[in-house]
């Protein structure tokens, strides 16, 4: 014969169920932390009191508070005390998640560098600009490449710049490049703030350009004329027309009008993407004439070629077989000259100003957009009129013997 199951009496108090399991055992039954929670009490009044406490929590804090353990509620209370009303707990949690790449691998500094450079190329930045930016990206990548972009702080970048011994204009050049790179990161939603934006530019005295001397200029051109003639036209338009290296390496013979004595710099080769006309002086004409062609690149066409011939190519007579090669690397060393970055253009500007004392005309030739006052401050009084007269008298060695066409094929070999 089957035994009869005892009927369980159920009470509802404050919206929560209480079951009388057996005499002196009243069970309160509710959901907590996504799990059912049951608590037993000896008397019904004790069970009802507990139901009232739970009901008040639900009324005051919402049902979600019941999903938290006592430890979690304690953490939340302590967190609110730390935040002191400055931000919500949710905002603080999201900030922590972003800066610890929770839920995503997060873009690294290396990935940011690759994407930024690709974006610069897509925008049509000049080869020289890309090369300069690429160098800076690679240096940062070496030390921070694996670091998530969201974890990079202002102090990280400022400390890195200082650790590399960067000072003055060099420090500022790196600062500007990284500011642009991390601004791109914010635009691409890789991070919420520009870590480089808070790095202040260094205060420094204005640095005047350093031109090459007349003797140094002549030595470089003579060495190029004798051993690397393909470099002569490229150097000549920099030394005697003030063209930028990128403009000189993109110049075509078709843009040089010997009849009207002008050079047309086209927007696609100009750094500032503006066309301009440069009047050729007789010194430049004499240096270009022996190499004149109807069309084609006037000399070398890439920065790597320029660097190779100026700094690495063995210069001098090739030694006989079995004899040691004592040739010096590059035109600069062979000429016994200390190279200056963008030296030919700075030298032209200094000599032109000493000769003409006209900042407006010089700005027009250089395609300078920084204002005439900058040229006035930078180039006034750098060289004497005597040196300038000597400068414009520098002529190719083969001029006296007449026009001689250069064998470019032999020069490249």
Order of alpha helices (4+ residues) and beta strands (2+ residues): beta-beta-beta-beta-alpha-alpha-alpha-alpha-alpha-alpha-alpha-alpha-alpha-alpha-beta-beta-beta-alpha-alpha-beta-beta-alpha-alpha-alpha-alpha-alpha-alpha
